[in-house]
Amino acid sequence: MVEKEVLMTFDRLKEMEAELEHLKTVRRKEVAGRIKQAIEFGDISENSEYEDAKNEQAFIEGSILALEQKLRNARIIDSKDVNVDVVSVGSMVKLLNLQTNKEVEYSIVGSDDANPILGKISNESPVGKGLLDNPVGSTIEITVPAGTLRVKILSIRK
């Protein structure tokens, strides 16, 4: 199976590496201590502390595996490589919403960097996909869950 490339900024890469290190060095030890303590209480078949700790251990190990996979498949988006002729991952795009006549600006990022509240939309989202590879001046209709969004690209920058 071919693993999917994970697009991210250098800052997000560093955040994920720090999170992985914390899970491996701090959280694993904490949970192991909780499991050991719960075993000391005696019969583990009816020990809720033991069950909780084992469930947390499984969650942490799953998180570690997921982070390791993402980091293994990471491709860093470098702003100096961003093409401003068309919308691409790493672009800042100013749009005019043709229904509301309001301007909005989005940064197109990989799915792990997405945060719509901060104006960072994923290249895999309906809007992100719809904007990709379009030049300034394009009028685009994008199907979104709420219907159809009509926008015009006003500018593209790094």
ZARO-728891 format. One record per atom (N, C-alpha, C): x, y, z; residue number from 1; residue in three letters; atom name. Coordinates in steps of 0.1 Angstrom, whole numbers. Example, Ala and Ser with C-alpha at 12.3 -4.5 7.8 and 13.67 -1.06 7.14 Angstrom:
<recs>
+-------+-------+-------+-----+-----+------+
:    px :    py :    pz :   n : res : atom :
+-------+-------+-------+-----+-----+------+
:   132 :   -57 :    78 :   1 : Ala :    N :
:   123 :   -45 :    78 :   1 : Ala :   CA :
:   132 :   -33 :    78 :   1 : Ala :    C :
:   128 :   -22 :    71 :   2 : Ser :    N :
:   137 :   -11 :    71 :   2 : Ser :   CA :
:   129 :     0 :    79 :   2 : Ser :    C :
+-------+-------+-------+-----+-----+------+
</recs>
This chain:
<recs>
+-------+-------+-------+-----+-----+------+
:    px :    py :    pz :   n : res : atom :
+-------+-------+-------+-----+-----+------+
:     8 :   -12 :     0 :   1 : Met :    N :
:     0 :     0 :     0 :   1 : Met :   CA :
:     9 :    13 :     0 :   1 : Met :    C :
:     6 :    22 :    -9 :   2 : Val :    N :
:    13 :    34 :   -10 :   2 : Val :   CA :
:     8 :    44 :     1 :   2 : Val :    C :
:    16 :    49 :     9 :   3 : Glu :    N :
:    12 :    58 :    20 :   3 : Glu :   CA :
:    10 :    72 :    14 :   3 : Glu :    C :
:     0 :    79 :    19 :   4 : Lys :    N :
:    -3 :    92 :    14 :   4 : Lys :   CA :
:     7 :   103 :    19 :   4 : Lys :    C :
:    12 :   111 :    10 :   5 : Glu :    N :
:    21 :   122 :    13 :   5 : Glu :   CA :
:    13 :   132 :    22 :   5 : Glu :    C :
:    20 :   137 :    33 :   6 : Val :    N :
:    14 :   146 :    42 :   6 : Val :   CA :
:    21 :   159 :    41 :   6 : Val :    C :
:    13 :   169 :    35 :   7 : Leu :    N :
:    19 :   183 :    33 :   7 : Leu :   CA :
:    18 :   190 :    46 :   7 : Leu :    C :
:    29 :   197 :    50 :   8 : Met :    N :
:    28 :   205 :    62 :   8 : Met :   CA :
:    39 :   216 :    62 :   8 : Met :    C :
:    37 :   226 :    70 :   9 : Thr :    N :
:    47 :   236 :    72 :   9 : Thr :   CA :
:    58 :   231 :    81 :   9 : Thr :    C :
:    70 :   238 :    80 :  10 : Phe :    N :
:    81 :   234 :    89 :  10 : Phe :   CA :
:    77 :   235 :   104 :  10 : Phe :    C :
:    69 :   246 :   107 :  11 : Asp :    N :
:    64 :   248 :   121 :  11 : Asp :   CA :
:    56 :   236 :   126 :  11 : Asp :    C :
:    47 :   232 :   117 :  12 : Arg :    N :
:    38 :   220 :   121 :  12 : Arg :   CA :
:    47 :   208 :   122 :  12 : Arg :    C :
:    57 :   206 :   114 :  13 : Leu :    N :
:    66 :   194 :   116 :  13 : Leu :   CA :
:    72 :   194 :   129 :  13 : Leu :    C :
:    77 :   206 :   133 :  14 : Lys :    N :
:    84 :   207 :   147 :  14 : Lys :   CA :
:    74 :   205 :   158 :  14 : Lys :    C :
:    61 :   209 :   157 :  15 : Glu :    N :
:    51 :   207 :   167 :  15 : Glu :   CA :
:    48 :   192 :   168 :  15 : Glu :    C :
:    47 :   185 :   157 :  16 : Met :    N :
:    44 :   171 :   157 :  16 : Met :   CA :
:    56 :   163 :   163 :  16 : Met :    C :
:    68 :   167 :   159 :  17 : Glu :    N :
:    80 :   160 :   165 :  17 : Glu :   CA :
:    80 :   162 :   180 :  17 : Glu :    C :
:    77 :   174 :   185 :  18 : Ala :    N :
:    77 :   176 :   200 :  18 : Ala :   CA :
:    66 :   168 :   206 :  18 : Ala :    C :
:    54 :   168 :   200 :  19 : Glu :    N :
:    43 :   160 :   205 :  19 : Glu :   CA :
:    47 :   145 :   206 :  19 : Glu :    C :
:    53 :   140 :   196 :  20 : Leu :    N :
:    57 :   126 :   196 :  20 : Leu :   CA :
:    67 :   123 :   207 :  20 : Leu :    C :
:    77 :   132 :   208 :  21 : Glu :    N :
:    87 :   131 :   219 :  21 : Glu :   CA :
:    80 :   130 :   233 :  21 : Glu :    C :
:    71 :   139 :   235 :  22 : His :    N :
:    63 :   140 :   248 :  22 : His :   CA :
:    56 :   127 :   250 :  22 : His :    C :
:    49 :   122 :   240 :  23 : Leu :    N :
:    42 :   109 :   242 :  23 : Leu :   CA :
:    51 :    98 :   245 :  23 : Leu :    C :
:    62 :    97 :   239 :  24 : Lys :    N :
:    72 :    86 :   241 :  24 : Lys :   CA :
:    79 :    87 :   254 :  24 : Lys :    C :
:    83 :    99 :   258 :  25 : Thr :    N :
:    91 :   100 :   270 :  25 : Thr :   CA :
:    83 :   103 :   283 :  25 : Thr :    C :
:    73 :   111 :   282 :  26 : Val :    N :
:    65 :   115 :   294 :  26 : Val :   CA :
:    52 :   106 :   296 :  26 : Val :    C :
:    44 :   107 :   286 :  27 : Arg :    N :
:    31 :   100 :   287 :  27 : Arg :   CA :
:    32 :    85 :   289 :  27 : Arg :    C :
:    41 :    79 :   281 :  28 : Arg :    N :
:    42 :    64 :   283 :  28 : Arg :   CA :
:    46 :    61 :   297 :  28 : Arg :    C :
:    55 :    68 :   303 :  29 : Lys :    N :
:    60 :    65 :   317 :  29 : Lys :   CA :
:    49 :    68 :   327 :  29 : Lys :    C :
:    41 :    78 :   325 :  30 : Glu :    N :
:    30 :    81 :   334 :  30 : Glu :   CA :
:    20 :    70 :   334 :  30 : Glu :    C :
:    16 :    65 :   322 :  31 : Val :    N :
:     6 :    55 :   321 :  31 : Val :   CA :
:    12 :    41 :   326 :  31 : Val :    C :
:    24 :    39 :   324 :  32 : Ala :    N :
:    31 :    26 :   329 :  32 : Ala :   CA :
:    30 :    27 :   344 :  32 : Ala :    C :
:    33 :    38 :   350 :  33 : Gly :    N :
:    32 :    40 :   365 :  33 : Gly :   CA :
:    18 :    38 :   370 :  33 : Gly :    C :
:     8 :    43 :   363 :  34 : Arg :    N :
:    -6 :    41 :   366 :  34 : Arg :   CA :
:   -10 :    26 :   366 :  34 : Arg :    C :
:    -5 :    19 :   355 :  35 : Ile :    N :
:    -8 :     5 :   354 :  35 : Ile :   CA :
:    -2 :    -3 :   365 :  35 : Ile :    C :
:    11 :     0 :   368 :  36 : Lys :    N :
:    18 :    -7 :   379 :  36 : Lys :   CA :
:    10 :    -5 :   392 :  36 : Lys :    C :
:     6 :     8 :   395 :  37 : Gln :    N :
:    -1 :    11 :   407 :  37 : Gln :   CA :
:   -14 :     4 :   408 :  37 : Gln :    C :
:   -21 :     3 :   397 :  38 : Ala :    N :
:   -34 :    -4 :   396 :  38 : Ala :   CA :
:   -33 :   -19 :   399 :  38 : Ala :    C :
:   -22 :   -25 :   394 :  39 : Ile :    N :
:   -20 :   -39 :   396 :  39 : Ile :   CA :
:   -17 :   -42 :   411 :  39 : Ile :    C :
:   -11 :   -32 :   417 :  40 : Glu :    N :
:    -8 :   -34 :   432 :  40 : Glu :   CA :
:   -21 :   -34 :   440 :  40 : Glu :    C :
:   -32 :   -28 :   435 :  41 : Phe :    N :
:   -44 :   -28 :   442 :  41 : Phe :   CA :
:   -50 :   -42 :   443 :  41 : Phe :    C :
:   -45 :   -52 :   435 :  42 : Gly :    N :
:   -50 :   -66 :   436 :  42 : Gly :   CA :
:   -57 :   -70 :   423 :  42 : Gly :    C :
:   -68 :   -77 :   425 :  43 : Asp :    N :
:   -76 :   -83 :   414 :  43 : Asp :   CA :
:   -79 :   -73 :   403 :  43 : Asp :    C :
:   -72 :   -75 :   391 :  44 : Ile :    N :
:   -73 :   -66 :   380 :  44 : Ile :   CA :
:   -86 :   -68 :   372 :  44 : Ile :    C :
:   -93 :   -79 :   374 :  45 : Ser :    N :
:  -105 :   -82 :   366 :  45 : Ser :   CA :
:  -116 :   -72 :   369 :  45 : Ser :    C :
:  -116 :   -67 :   381 :  46 : Glu :    N :
:  -127 :   -57 :   385 :  46 : Glu :   CA :
:  -121 :   -44 :   389 :  46 : Glu :    C :
:  -109 :   -40 :   383 :  47 : Asn :    N :
:  -102 :   -29 :   387 :  47 : Asn :   CA :
:  -104 :   -18 :   377 :  47 : Asn :    C :
:  -112 :    -8 :   379 :  48 : Ser :    N :
:  -115 :     3 :   369 :  48 : Ser :   CA :
:  -102 :    11 :   367 :  48 : Ser :    C :
:   -94 :    13 :   377 :  49 : Glu :    N :
:   -82 :    21 :   375 :  49 : Glu :   CA :
:   -73 :    14 :   364 :  49 : Glu :    C :
:   -72 :     1 :   365 :  50 : Tyr :    N :
:   -64 :    -7 :   356 :  50 : Tyr :   CA :
:   -69 :    -6 :   342 :  50 : Tyr :    C :
:   -83 :    -7 :   341 :  51 : Glu :    N :
:   -89 :    -6 :   328 :  51 : Glu :   CA :
:   -87 :     7 :   321 :  51 : Glu :    C :
:   -89 :    18 :   329 :  52 : Asp :    N :
:   -87 :    31 :   324 :  52 : Asp :   CA :
:   -72 :    34 :   319 :  52 : Asp :    C :
:   -63 :    29 :   327 :  53 : Ala :    N :
:   -49 :    30 :   324 :  53 : Ala :   CA :
:   -45 :    23 :   311 :  53 : Ala :    C :
:   -51 :    10 :   310 :  54 : Lys :    N :
:   -48 :     2 :   298 :  54 : Lys :   CA :
:   -54 :     9 :   285 :  54 : Lys :    C :
:   -66 :    15 :   287 :  55 : Asn :    N :
:   -73 :    22 :   276 :  55 : Asn :   CA :
:   -65 :    34 :   272 :  55 : Asn :    C :
:   -60 :    41 :   282 :  56 : Glu :    N :
:   -51 :    53 :   279 :  56 : Glu :   CA :
:   -38 :    49 :   272 :  56 : Glu :    C :
:   -33 :    38 :   277 :  57 : Gln :    N :
:   -20 :    33 :   271 :  57 : Gln :   CA :
:   -23 :    30 :   256 :  57 : Gln :    C :
:   -34 :    23 :   253 :  58 : Ala :    N :
:   -37 :    20 :   239 :  58 : Ala :   CA :
:   -39 :    32 :   231 :  58 : Ala :    C :
:   -45 :    42 :   236 :  59 : Phe :    N :
:   -47 :    55 :   229 :  59 : Phe :   CA :
:   -34 :    62 :   226 :  59 : Phe :    C :
:   -25 :    62 :   236 :  60 : Ile :    N :
:   -12 :    68 :   234 :  60 : Ile :   CA :
:    -4 :    61 :   224 :  60 : Ile :    C :
:    -4 :    48 :   224 :  61 : Glu :    N :
:     4 :    40 :   214 :  61 : Glu :   CA :
:    -2 :    42 :   200 :  61 : Glu :    C :
:   -15 :    43 :   199 :  62 : Gly :    N :
:   -21 :    46 :   186 :  62 : Gly :   CA :
:   -17 :    60 :   181 :  62 : Gly :    C :
:   -17 :    70 :   190 :  63 : Ser :    N :
:   -13 :    83 :   187 :  63 : Ser :   CA :
:     2 :    84 :   182 :  63 : Ser :    C :
:    10 :    76 :   189 :  64 : Ile :    N :
:    24 :    75 :   185 :  64 : Ile :   CA :
:    26 :    70 :   171 :  64 : Ile :    C :
:    19 :    59 :   168 :  65 : Leu :    N :
:    19 :    53 :   155 :  65 : Leu :   CA :
:    15 :    62 :   144 :  65 : Leu :    C :
:     4 :    69 :   147 :  66 : Ala :    N :
:    -2 :    79 :   137 :  66 : Ala :   CA :
:     8 :    90 :   134 :  66 : Ala :    C :
:    14 :    96 :   145 :  67 : Leu :    N :
:    23 :   107 :   143 :  67 : Leu :   CA :
:    36 :   102 :   136 :  67 : Leu :    C :
:    41 :    90 :   139 :  68 : Glu :    N :
:    52 :    85 :   132 :  68 : Glu :   CA :
:    50 :    83 :   117 :  68 : Glu :    C :
:    38 :    78 :   114 :  69 : Gln :    N :
:    34 :    76 :   100 :  69 : Gln :   CA :
:    34 :    90 :    93 :  69 : Gln :    C :
:    27 :   100 :    99 :  70 : Lys :    N :
:    26 :   113 :    93 :  70 : Lys :   CA :
:    40 :   119 :    91 :  70 : Lys :    C :
:    49 :   118 :   101 :  71 : Leu :    N :
:    62 :   123 :   100 :  71 : Leu :   CA :
:    70 :   116 :    89 :  71 : Leu :    C :
:    68 :   103 :    88 :  72 : Arg :    N :
:    76 :    95 :    78 :  72 : Arg :   CA :
:    72 :   100 :    64 :  72 : Arg :    C :
:    59 :   104 :    62 :  73 : Asn :    N :
:    54 :   108 :    49 :  73 : Asn :   CA :
:    53 :   123 :    47 :  73 : Asn :    C :
:    59 :   130 :    56 :  74 : Ala :    N :
:    58 :   145 :    55 :  74 : Ala :   CA :
:    66 :   151 :    43 :  74 : Ala :    C :
:    59 :   160 :    37 :  75 : Arg :    N :
:    66 :   169 :    27 :  75 : Arg :   CA :
:    64 :   183 :    31 :  75 : Arg :    C :
:    75 :   190 :    34 :  76 : Ile :    N :
:    75 :   204 :    39 :  76 : Ile :   CA :
:    72 :   213 :    27 :  76 : Ile :    C :
:    62 :   222 :    30 :  77 : Ile :    N :
:    59 :   233 :    20 :  77 : Ile :   CA :
:    68 :   245 :    24 :  77 : Ile :    C :
:    76 :   248 :    14 :  78 : Asp :    N :
:    85 :   259 :    16 :  78 : Asp :   CA :
:    80 :   271 :     8 :  78 : Asp :    C :
:    78 :   282 :    15 :  79 : Ser :    N :
:    72 :   294 :     8 :  79 : Ser :   CA :
:    80 :   298 :    -4 :  79 : Ser :    C :
:    93 :   296 :    -4 :  80 : Lys :    N :
:   101 :   301 :   -16 :  80 : Lys :   CA :
:    98 :   292 :   -28 :  80 : Lys :    C :
:    92 :   281 :   -27 :  81 : Asp :    N :
:    88 :   272 :   -38 :  81 : Asp :   CA :
:    74 :   274 :   -43 :  81 : Asp :    C :
:    66 :   282 :   -36 :  82 : Val :    N :
:    52 :   284 :   -39 :  82 : Val :   CA :
:    51 :   293 :   -52 :  82 : Val :    C :
:    44 :   287 :   -61 :  83 : Asn :    N :
:    41 :   294 :   -74 :  83 : Asn :   CA :
:    29 :   304 :   -72 :  83 : Asn :    C :
:    31 :   316 :   -75 :  84 : Val :    N :
:    20 :   326 :   -74 :  84 : Val :   CA :
:    12 :   328 :   -87 :  84 : Val :    C :
:    15 :   321 :   -97 :  85 : Asp :    N :
:     7 :   322 :  -110 :  85 : Asp :   CA :
:    -6 :   316 :  -108 :  85 : Asp :    C :
:    -7 :   305 :  -100 :  86 : Val :    N :
:   -20 :   298 :   -98 :  86 : Val :   CA :
:   -20 :   295 :   -83 :  86 : Val :    C :
:   -32 :   292 :   -78 :  87 : Val :    N :
:   -34 :   288 :   -64 :  87 : Val :   CA :
:   -28 :   274 :   -62 :  87 : Val :    C :
:   -19 :   273 :   -52 :  88 : Ser :    N :
:   -13 :   260 :   -48 :  88 : Ser :   CA :
:   -12 :   260 :   -33 :  88 : Ser :    C :
:    -7 :   248 :   -28 :  89 : Val :    N :
:    -5 :   247 :   -14 :  89 : Val :   CA :
:     6 :   256 :   -10 :  89 : Val :    C :
:     3 :   264 :     0 :  90 : Gly :    N :
:    13 :   274 :     4 :  90 : Gly :   CA :
:     9 :   288 :     0 :  90 : Gly :    C :
:    -1 :   289 :    -9 :  91 : Ser :    N :
:    -6 :   302 :   -14 :  91 : Ser :   CA :
:   -15 :   309 :    -3 :  91 : Ser :    C :
:   -14 :   323 :    -3 :  92 : Met :    N :
:   -24 :   331 :     4 :  92 : Met :   CA :
:   -33 :   336 :    -8 :  92 : Met :    C :
:   -46 :   334 :    -7 :  93 : Val :    N :
:   -55 :   337 :   -17 :  93 : Val :   CA :
:   -66 :   347 :   -12 :  93 : Val :    C :
:   -67 :   358 :   -19 :  94 : Lys :    N :
:   -78 :   368 :   -16 :  94 : Lys :   CA :
:   -89 :   365 :   -26 :  94 : Lys :    C :
:  -101 :   363 :   -20 :  95 : Leu :    N :
:  -113 :   360 :   -28 :  95 : Leu :   CA :
:  -124 :   371 :   -26 :  95 : Leu :    C :
:  -132 :   372 :   -36 :  96 : Leu :    N :
:  -144 :   380 :   -35 :  96 : Leu :   CA :
:  -155 :   370 :   -36 :  96 : Leu :    C :
:  -163 :   369 :   -25 :  97 : Asn :    N :
:  -175 :   360 :   -25 :  97 : Asn :   CA :
:  -186 :   368 :   -33 :  97 : Asn :    C :
:  -189 :   362 :   -45 :  98 : Leu :    N :
:  -198 :   369 :   -54 :  98 : Leu :   CA :
:  -213 :   369 :   -49 :  98 : Leu :    C :
:  -216 :   361 :   -39 :  99 : Gln :    N :
:  -230 :   361 :   -34 :  99 : Gln :   CA :
:  -231 :   372 :   -23 :  99 : Gln :    C :
:  -221 :   374 :   -15 : 100 : Thr :    N :
:  -222 :   383 :    -4 : 100 : Thr :   CA :
:  -214 :   396 :    -7 : 100 : Thr :    C :
:  -206 :   396 :   -18 : 101 : Asn :    N :
:  -198 :   408 :   -22 : 101 : Asn :   CA :
:  -188 :   411 :   -11 : 101 : Asn :    C :
:  -183 :   401 :    -3 : 102 : Lys :    N :
:  -173 :   403 :     7 : 102 : Lys :   CA :
:  -160 :   397 :     3 : 102 : Lys :    C :
:  -149 :   403 :     7 : 103 : Glu :    N :
:  -136 :   397 :     5 : 103 : Glu :   CA :
:  -132 :   389 :    17 : 103 : Glu :    C :
:  -125 :   378 :    14 : 104 : Val :    N :
:  -120 :   369 :    24 : 104 : Val :   CA :
:  -106 :   365 :    19 : 104 : Val :    C :
:   -97 :   361 :    29 : 105 : Glu :    N :
:   -84 :   357 :    25 : 105 : Glu :   CA :
:   -81 :   343 :    32 : 105 : Glu :    C :
:   -76 :   334 :    24 : 106 : Tyr :    N :
:   -73 :   321 :    30 : 106 : Tyr :   CA :
:   -59 :   317 :    26 : 106 : Tyr :    C :
:   -53 :   309 :    35 : 107 : Ser :    N :
:   -40 :   303 :    32 : 107 : Ser :   CA :
:   -43 :   288 :    29 : 107 : Ser :    C :
:   -38 :   283 :    18 : 108 : Ile :    N :
:   -40 :   270 :    14 : 108 : Ile :   CA :
:   -29 :   261 :    20 : 108 : Ile :    C :
:   -33 :   252 :    29 : 109 : Val :    N :
:   -23 :   244 :    36 : 109 : Val :   CA :
:   -27 :   229 :    35 : 109 : Val :    C :
:   -18 :   220 :    39 : 110 : Gly :    N :
:   -20 :   206 :    40 : 110 : Gly :   CA :
:   -31 :   204 :    51 : 110 : Gly :    C :
:   -37 :   192 :    51 : 111 : Ser :    N :
:   -48 :   189 :    60 : 111 : Ser :   CA :
:   -44 :   190 :    75 : 111 : Ser :    C :
:   -31 :   187 :    78 : 112 : Asp :    N :
:   -27 :   187 :    92 : 112 : Asp :   CA :
:   -25 :   201 :    97 : 112 : Asp :    C :
:   -23 :   211 :    88 : 113 : Asp :    N :
:   -22 :   225 :    92 : 113 : Asp :   CA :
:   -35 :   233 :    92 : 113 : Asp :    C :
:   -45 :   226 :    87 : 114 : Ala :    N :
:   -58 :   233 :    85 : 114 : Ala :   CA :
:   -64 :   238 :    98 : 114 : Ala :    C :
:   -69 :   251 :    98 : 115 : Asn :    N :
:   -76 :   257 :   109 : 115 : Asn :   CA :
:   -84 :   268 :   103 : 115 : Asn :    C :
:   -97 :   265 :    99 : 116 : Pro :    N :
:  -105 :   275 :    92 : 116 : Pro :   CA :
:  -107 :   288 :   100 : 116 : Pro :    C :
:  -107 :   287 :   114 : 117 : Ile :    N :
:  -109 :   298 :   122 : 117 : Ile :   CA :
:   -98 :   308 :   120 : 117 : Ile :    C :
:   -86 :   303 :   117 : 118 : Leu :    N :
:   -74 :   312 :   114 : 118 : Leu :   CA :
:   -72 :   314 :    99 : 118 : Leu :    C :
:   -82 :   310 :    91 : 119 : Gly :    N :
:   -81 :   313 :    77 : 119 : Gly :   CA :
:   -72 :   303 :    69 : 119 : Gly :    C :
:   -69 :   292 :    76 : 120 : Lys :    N :
:   -61 :   281 :    69 : 120 : Lys :   CA :
:   -70 :   270 :    65 : 120 : Lys :    C :
:   -71 :   268 :    52 : 121 : Ile :    N :
:   -80 :   258 :    47 : 121 : Ile :   CA :
:   -72 :   247 :    40 : 121 : Ile :    C :
:   -76 :   235 :    41 : 122 : Ser :    N :
:   -69 :   224 :    36 : 122 : Ser :   CA :
:   -71 :   223 :    20 : 122 : Ser :    C :
:   -60 :   218 :    14 : 123 : Asn :    N :
:   -60 :   216 :     0 : 123 : Asn :   CA :
:   -70 :   204 :    -4 : 123 : Asn :    C :
:   -74 :   197 :     7 : 124 : Glu :    N :
:   -83 :   185 :     4 : 124 : Glu :   CA :
:   -98 :   189 :     7 : 124 : Glu :    C :
:  -100 :   201 :    12 : 125 : Ser :    N :
:  -114 :   205 :    15 : 125 : Ser :   CA :
:  -120 :   209 :     2 : 125 : Ser :    C :
:  -134 :   210 :     2 : 126 : Pro :    N :
:  -140 :   214 :   -11 : 126 : Pro :   CA :
:  -136 :   227 :   -16 : 126 : Pro :    C :
:  -134 :   237 :    -8 : 127 : Val :    N :
:  -130 :   250 :   -12 : 127 : Val :   CA :
:  -115 :   250 :   -17 : 127 : Val :    C :
:  -107 :   243 :    -9 : 128 : Gly :    N :
:   -93 :   242 :   -12 : 128 : Gly :   CA :
:   -91 :   235 :   -25 : 128 : Gly :    C :
:   -98 :   224 :   -28 : 129 : Lys :    N :
:   -97 :   217 :   -40 : 129 : Lys :   CA :
:  -102 :   226 :   -52 : 129 : Lys :    C :
:  -113 :   233 :   -49 : 130 : Gly :    N :
:  -119 :   241 :   -60 : 130 : Gly :   CA :
:  -110 :   252 :   -64 : 130 : Gly :    C :
:  -102 :   258 :   -55 : 131 : Leu :    N :
:   -93 :   269 :   -58 : 131 : Leu :   CA :
:   -80 :   265 :   -65 : 131 : Leu :    C :
:   -75 :   253 :   -62 : 132 : Leu :    N :
:   -62 :   249 :   -67 : 132 : Leu :   CA :
:   -61 :   250 :   -82 : 132 : Leu :    C :
:   -49 :   254 :   -87 : 133 : Asp :    N :
:   -45 :   256 :  -101 : 133 : Asp :   CA :
:   -53 :   266 :  -109 : 133 : Asp :    C :
:   -60 :   275 :  -102 : 134 : Asn :    N :
:   -67 :   286 :  -108 : 134 : Asn :   CA :
:   -59 :   299 :  -107 : 134 : Asn :    C :
:   -58 :   307 :  -118 : 135 : Pro :    N :
:   -51 :   320 :  -117 : 135 : Pro :   CA :
:   -59 :   331 :  -112 : 135 : Pro :    C :
:   -53 :   343 :  -109 : 136 : Val :    N :
:   -59 :   355 :  -105 : 136 : Val :   CA :
:   -69 :   359 :  -116 : 136 : Val :    C :
:   -81 :   363 :  -112 : 137 : Gly :    N :
:   -92 :   367 :  -121 : 137 : Gly :   CA :
:  -102 :   356 :  -124 : 137 : Gly :    C :
:   -99 :   344 :  -120 : 138 : Ser :    N :
:  -108 :   333 :  -123 : 138 : Ser :   CA :
:  -120 :   334 :  -114 : 138 : Ser :    C :
:  -132 :   331 :  -120 : 139 : Thr :    N :
:  -144 :   330 :  -113 : 139 : Thr :   CA :
:  -147 :   315 :  -112 : 139 : Thr :    C :
:  -150 :   311 :  -100 : 140 : Ile :    N :
:  -151 :   296 :   -97 : 140 : Ile :   CA :
:  -164 :   293 :   -90 : 140 : Ile :    C :
:  -170 :   283 :   -94 : 141 : Glu :    N :
:  -182 :   278 :   -86 : 141 : Glu :   CA :
:  -177 :   265 :   -79 : 141 : Glu :    C :
:  -179 :   265 :   -66 : 142 : Ile :    N :
:  -174 :   253 :   -58 : 142 : Ile :   CA :
:  -186 :   247 :   -50 : 142 : Ile :    C :
:  -188 :   234 :   -52 : 143 : Thr :    N :
:  -199 :   228 :   -45 : 143 : Thr :   CA :
:  -194 :   225 :   -30 : 143 : Thr :    C :
:  -201 :   231 :   -21 : 144 : Val :    N :
:  -199 :   229 :    -7 : 144 : Val :   CA :
:  -211 :   223 :     0 : 144 : Val :    C :
:  -210 :   218 :    12 : 145 : Pro :    N :
:  -222 :   212 :    19 : 145 : Pro :   CA :
:  -234 :   221 :    19 : 145 : Pro :    C :
:  -232 :   234 :    20 : 146 : Ala :    N :
:  -243 :   243 :    21 : 146 : Ala :   CA :
:  -249 :   247 :     7 : 146 : Ala :    C :
:  -243 :   242 :    -4 : 147 : Gly :    N :
:  -248 :   246 :   -17 : 147 : Gly :   CA :
:  -236 :   249 :   -26 : 147 : Gly :    C :
:  -237 :   260 :   -34 : 148 : Thr :    N :
:  -227 :   264 :   -43 : 148 : Thr :   CA :
:  -221 :   277 :   -39 : 148 : Thr :    C :
:  -208 :   278 :   -38 : 149 : Leu :    N :
:  -201 :   290 :   -35 : 149 : Leu :   CA :
:  -195 :   296 :   -48 : 149 : Leu :    C :
:  -198 :   308 :   -51 : 150 : Arg :    N :
:  -192 :   315 :   -62 : 150 : Arg :   CA :
:  -182 :   325 :   -58 : 150 : Arg :    C :
:  -169 :   324 :   -62 : 151 : Val :    N :
:  -159 :   333 :   -58 : 151 : Val :   CA :
:  -151 :   337 :   -70 : 151 : Val :    C :
:  -144 :   349 :   -68 : 152 : Lys :    N :
:  -135 :   354 :   -78 : 152 : Lys :   CA :
:  -121 :   355 :   -71 : 152 : Lys :    C :
:  -111 :   350 :   -78 : 153 : Ile :    N :
:   -97 :   352 :   -72 : 153 : Ile :   CA :
:   -92 :   365 :   -75 : 153 : Ile :    C :
:   -90 :   373 :   -64 : 154 : Leu :    N :
:   -85 :   387 :   -65 : 154 : Leu :   CA :
:   -70 :   388 :   -65 : 154 : Leu :    C :
:   -63 :   379 :   -57 : 155 : Ser :    N :
:   -49 :   379 :   -56 : 155 : Ser :   CA :
:   -43 :   366 :   -51 : 155 : Ser :    C :
:   -31 :   363 :   -54 : 156 : Ile :    N :
:   -24 :   352 :   -49 : 156 : Ile :   CA :
:   -10 :   356 :   -45 : 156 : Ile :    C :
:    -6 :   353 :   -33 : 157 : Arg :    N :
:     7 :   356 :   -28 : 157 : Arg :   CA :
:    13 :   345 :   -20 : 157 : Arg :    C :
:    25 :   346 :   -16 : 158 : Lys :    N :
:    32 :   336 :    -8 : 158 : Lys :   CA :
:    29 :   339 :     7 : 158 : Lys :    C :
+-------+-------+-------+-----+-----+------+
</recs>
